[in-house]
């Protein structure tokens, strides 16, 4: 793509957009997300995904349990702390993840557009955020620690985009620490990427090394200060050994055993099971990341004389930062992870298209607008149709919930009639049951996987917990009996299966999911 000098050398003169237009865009973004996540006016749609892992961890923390010591987790504690504070203030309500997603999506649209307006002229500045919401709509149904990390990183980009004084770089370091507080790899790699950018800028401008070293000192000091404050309590309570094992040793040594989720095999395999209208927009994400970053580096090498130095600085910062976010998820690039680190990629892509002299670039730009509108319209139509045809409501301990999946509705209805909040229960592979029904797992793990992810010691602790608490019900999935051939390191569920067969019996098989509900033998015939 050839980039003409006059198109970007004075971009600020054409970037001022109406505040009312910006406000309307953000309102539309919030409404777009709200209508996907709530039945109007305020009934939450059940989200059976990883959001419920973090909510269960947070609720357990509110009840006095200590992360890493009493609750198994491999990420840094940021998302659990935020959710625990919300649960303590608002109660363990099932609408919390839905409301959080509306806020996160709207905030992401605001951050992306504010950054975009500083490098992209005209109304095209809205396109990156528009594609972020429309093409990646499925990702906005999952409360992920990656979203929090990326938004902290985007805030850091915004702080440093125009000026990079020592004070601003100290703030960037603090935001890198905040990003790492949610996802350790993402924040740490973003920190290193920003340090690389500072060194690149120093070399390009032939600056003295002393102020550069000072800036790097502020950068790393801000990072260490914020991250140290965020982690200190948990290191103290759980103990340094348990903390290091959970957040560093386990992710490196055992997480890859979950081949379908935590290795390169997930790259396109994670799209399996999605419907065609969900897959097509996600293919644009795969087409953009990381290739747009690599193309930008080539464009810079070929055309750096054609663009003002200030423009290149801003663009290089966005590109280096975005590439570091991709590298943080590259070992296991599932579609949800690629979506959460995609905002810088959309900005770089639209800039390349907007400032290209090739006619096809203008056509692609127009196509993306049209495709985004069609995708957003399809989402709304499909959502409303599903709500009309499949919706069923349940009053759960965590609040009234709308189900769009009949299989999940049947399971929750059955369990709600037979369990009470604070009952001990084990969900097998699924963590979806604990938070909405107010149930407790009998040990520090809330789910098991038939591979080396679930360690032998955790299986022993789970069996001991089932025995100690006399948990009445266990939900078991057939896939837990079918060990994949490519499982690394074997699997450790044999003692758990033997214990279930000795002390439990199958009392219900759910036709919609083939899940099996096992009841403890001593409870047979007892009333709830």
Beta strands, then each sheet from edge to edge (+ up, - down):
strand 1: 38-39
strand 2: 43-44
strand 3: 392-396
strand 4: 399-403
strand 5: 425-426
strand 6: 473-476
strand 7: 504-509
strand 8: 516-520
sheet 1: 1+ 2-
sheet 2: 3+ 4-
sheet 3: 5+ 6+ 8- 7+
end
